[in-house]
């Protein structure tokens, strides 16, 4: 494809202003719509990912081998202590911020005449404040390290029991040797997470209280918080090397976030459908624009070929015109999409509580560089594909018939 063809193709696009404007506008609107839809889903996925990490999972969890398969049947067999030197080694790994123990248990909680079952977690209050930033205290205060009898309760569980901060409840659990143990504790706060089902049945207690209730030591897992989520895979490899042969499994958050993974897969399919629809719109717009151009410029094409332009040259000329339309439409669509995303994000998108969540939130538009590159490439490639048939049609014209067209 020669430079004269490029220059001529650009002049042809500029010369047919109205037709080119309509084609570029359709591409621009399509790319803008794609960026806004993709940016909305990207922000929601990031919000769901970070909320899941900072409310329940942490970035990485350390378990005894086999806990995820058989831990619920025999939780006492999978308790383990992490020595102070091991915690120090973890904190020395670049990117690691916090290491916090988690001790899981369940039992019955009673208040007045009401008794319901619960799932509980023993946590270290100080470390947990860093990890559980997405756990919202809806009433009262959070746990304190100096209050061994103060607990926080999920707001759904609190509603079932009819309790508020300041109330005293009784926790009854089975110890690791099968006996029944109980303790009176005080509710200091109610919490909510992104998962309503968890809030309806969960409570959290200081890990020292969990040790007393279960008459056990150690933890079922240790949650590791990183400085950035993108560091997860690299840190996992380092920790696997550190704990190789120790009987501990290093599990990234993504292997534990089943609900998030299914949501991401669903959103990904939705974006693919939107991308396909927009690609079809661009292709139809470009194909229609260039077919009209071929029909109106039949005599011009015949003259070009009579003056020595080859069929390959005519083909490349119209393909280049289609590519220019794709470039102009893609660039303008990216600029408009980015600008619209910034404006919408500044205002915010009020979202009701989706299924499985306890509260609504204000969403934004997150346009990433990868989305910009994908959108631009799609605009240019679909324009080229749509240009092929009109370009081929123009290149197959017979010179005599084309010259007679205007007579």
N, C-alpha and C positions, 0 to 999 in steps of 0.2 A: 504494500500500500504506500504510494508515493506522497510526498509532502504537498504537491499541487492538489491532489485529491482531498487532503485534509483541509487545505485552505478553501477550496471550492465548496466542500461540504459545509463548512462553517458559514460561508457566505449564503449558501442556499437556505440554511436554517434561519439566518437572520432576515433573509429576503422575504420569506413567507411568514410574516410576523403573526398573523392571526392564527393560522393553523399550528405553528410552532408553539404559540402561547397556550393554546388549548391543550396540546399534548404535554407540554411541560407542567401545566397546572394540574392535570390529572395525575402525573407522576408525583408532583409535589404533595398533593393531598394524600395520595396513597402512602408515601414514605412518612409523612407527618403522622398519619393514623397509626402506622405500624410502630413508630417510635413511641407514641403516647401509650398505645396498648401494651407494648413490650416493656416500657418503662414503669407502667403501673404494676404489672405483674412482677417485674424485677424488684421493685420496692417492697411489695407484699411478701415475696419470697425471702428477701433479706430481713424484713421485720420478723417473719415467722421463724427464720433460722436463728437470729440473735435472741429472740424471746425464748425459744426452746432451750438454747444453750445457757442463757442467763437466768433460767427459772428452775430447771430440773437437772440437766445433764452435765454441764460444764463442757469443755472442748474435748476432753479425753477422760476415760474412766479406766481405773485399774481394778481388775477382779481376779479372784482365784480361778484357775482354769476349770471350766465346767459349770461355773455359777449360773450363767445365762440359761443353760439347759436344765440343770437340776437344782438350782439354788432355792427355788420356792418350795420344793418338796422337803429339803433338808437344809434350811438356812444356817443352822449351827455349824455344819461341816465346812462352811465356806467363809467363816470368820478368819481374819488374819490381821496382825499388827504390822504397821510399816515403821521400821526403825527410824530413829532420828537422823541417822546418817543417810538413809535412803531418801528421806524427805529433803535433806540438804542437797543431795545429788540431783534430785528433781528440780529444785529451785535454781540450781546452777546451770541448767539447760537453757540456752538462749531462747527467749520468748515465753518462758513459764513464769507466771505471776503468783499463782496461789495453788496450794495443794490442801484439800479439805477432806476429812473422813465422812463417810455416810454409813449409817447403820440402819438397815431396814427391819421393820417388825410390824405386826398387826395385832389387833385385839378388840376390846370393847371399851367404849367411853360412856360414862353415865353422868347425867345431871338431873337431879330431881327424879321424876318418874320415867324419864326418857333414857333409853340405852340403845346405842347403835354401834355397828362395827366401824373400824377405821383402819387405814393404812398409815403407818407412821415412819418418820425418818429422824434418826438422831444425827444432829449436825453440830459442828463447831461454830458458835454464833459469830465470832470475829471473822473467820475465813469465809463464812457463808455470806456475809454482807457483800463481799467482792463478787462472788460467783452469782448470787441470786439478785442481781440488779433489776431484773424484770419481774420479780415477785413484788406485787403492790400490796402494801399494808393499807387495807381499806378502812380499818377502825383500830384504835389503840396504838400500840407501839410494837417494834420488833423485839425479838429476844435479846437479852444481854448476857454477856459472859459471866457476870457476877450474880446472876439470878438462876440458880439451878432448878427452881420449881416453876419458872415462867415459860409457857408454851404459846405457840401461835397455831391457829386453826383455820382451815379453809372456810371461806364464807358460806359455801353450800352446806358443809357439815355443821357449821355453827347455826345456820337457819333450821336444820333438821332437829338440832338439840334445843334450840331456843336460848342460846347463850350469847353474851356480850362480853367485851373485855372487863375483867375484874371478877368474873364468876369463877367458882371453884368446881372442877370436875374430877372424876375418878377414872384413872386408866387401869384396865385389867388386861394382863398379857400372860402368855405362857413363857416360862424361862427356858433356857437352852436344855435343861434336864427334864422338862415336861411338867414342872409344877406351875401353880398359879401364883402370880404376884400382882400387887396393886399399889397405886400411889395416888395421893391427892395432889393435884397441881392447879395452878392458877392460870387462866387465860389472859394473856397480856395484849393480844392483838389478833385480828382476823386478816387473812391474806387472800389474794386472787392471783392466778397465773393465766397463761394463754389457754390452758386446757380446763374446761369447766368440769369434766368428769373427775379430774384430779382434785379440784377444789371441793367437790361434793363428798369426798371421802378421806381427805388427807389432813394430817396435822404434823407439826414439827416440834421436836423437843431438843433441849441441849443433849449432846451425846453422853455427858456424864450421867444424866437422868436415864437415858436408854440403857447404859451399862448396868445401872442399879436395877432397873425393871427386869432386864433379861438375865441378870447375874452372869454377865459375860464381859469380855474385853475385846478390843480390836474393832474392826469394821468390815462390812461386806464389800465396800468399794472405797476408792479414793478419787475424788473429782479433781481434775487438773484444769485450771483456767489459764489461757494464753493471752498474750497482748493483742493478737489479731487472729481471726478465724482462719485466714488464708495460710497460717503457719501450721495448721493441724497435721497435714500429711507428713511434713518434714519432721516435726517433733515426735510423731508416732514412731517413725523409723528409728530415731535416736533412743527413745524409751524402750523399744523392742530390743535394741542392742544392750542397754543398761540392765534390763531384767531378763535377759536370755538365760534360760535354764533355772529360773527362780520359781517356776510354777504360777507366775502371774500373767494374765492376758491384758494387753494394751488395746483398748477398743476406742476408736474415734466416735464422736457424737453422731456422725451420719449413719453408723450401723445401728444406733439405738433409736433414732427418730423416725419411726415407721410412719406416723401420721404426716410429718413434714415431707418425707420422701414421696408418699402417694400424692400429696398436694402439688409438689414440684412437678411430678410426672404429668398430672392433669393439666396444670398451667402450661407446661411445655407443649402439650398437644393442642391446646387452644391457640397458642402463639403460632404454631405451624399452620393451623387452619386459616388464621388471619393473614399470614404471610402468603399462603396459596391464593387466597381471594384477591389480595392486592396485586400479586404478580399477574393474575389473569386480567385484572382491570388495566394494568400498565400495558400488557401485551395487546389487548384489544384496542386501546387508545393509539398506541404507536402504529400498529398495523393499519388501522383506519386512516390515520394521518398520512402515512407514506403511500398507501394505495391511492388516495385522492391526489397526492402529489405526482405520482406516476402517471395517472390519467391526464392531469392538467399539463404535464410537461412531456407528453409523448413526442411532439414535434421537436422539442429541445433535445430529447434523448436521441432521436433520429439524426439531428444535426451533429451532435457530439460524435456519434458513431461514424457518420459520413466523413468527419474531419480526422478520423483515425483513432478515436477512443475505442479501446477493446471492450469486449463483453465483460471481462474480468474487472476492467476499470470502472464500468458502469455499476457492476455488482458492489465493488468496494466503496464507491461513492455513496450509494444509498445506505449501505451498512454503516458508514461513518456518520451520515446524517442521523440515523437512528441512535448511534452511540452518543452523539452530541446532545440529542434530546434527553437521553438517559442521564448524562452527566449533569446537565443544567437542572433537570427535574430532581435528581438525587441531591445535589448540593442545596438547592432551595428548600427541598423537603426536610433535609437534616437541620438547616438553620431554623426553619419555622418550627420543627418539632422540638428542637432544643429550647427555643425561646418560649414556646407554649408550655413546655414541661417546667421551665423555671417559674413562669407566671402561676401555673396551677399549683405547684409545690408551695409557693409563697402564700397562697390562699388556703390550701389544704383541701382534702376530699373527705368529708365526714362519712365514716363507714359504720354501719350497724354491726352488732356482734354477729359474726358468722357462725355456722353450725360448729359446735364443739368449743366455742370460746365464751367466756363469761362477760365480756365487755366490748364495747365498740372502740374505735380509734380513728385518728385522722391520718389518712394515707397521703402519699406524695408520688411524684413521678421521678424515677431514677434512670436517666439515660446514660448508658455506659459507652465507652469507646468501642467495645466489641460490637454492640448493637449498631453504632454509627457505621462501622466498617461493613457489617453484614447488609445493612440497608442500602448503602451506596453501591456495593457490588451487585445486589439484587436489582437495583434500578438500572444499572448499565447492562447487565447480562440479559434481563428480560427485554430490554429495548433492542438489544442486538438480535435476540431470537425472534422477536416480533418483526424486525426489519428484514429478515431473510427472504420471506416469500415476496414482498413487494420488490426487493432488490433483484431477486431472481427473475421476476416477471419483467422488470425493466431491461435486464441484460439479455433476455431472449427475444426482444423485439426485432422484427425485420426492418432494415433501414428504409426500404422503399415505402412500406406500409406506415411507418412512423412519420415520414416526411409528408405523406398524403393526409395525415390525420387532421391537420388544421385547414385543409381545403374543402 
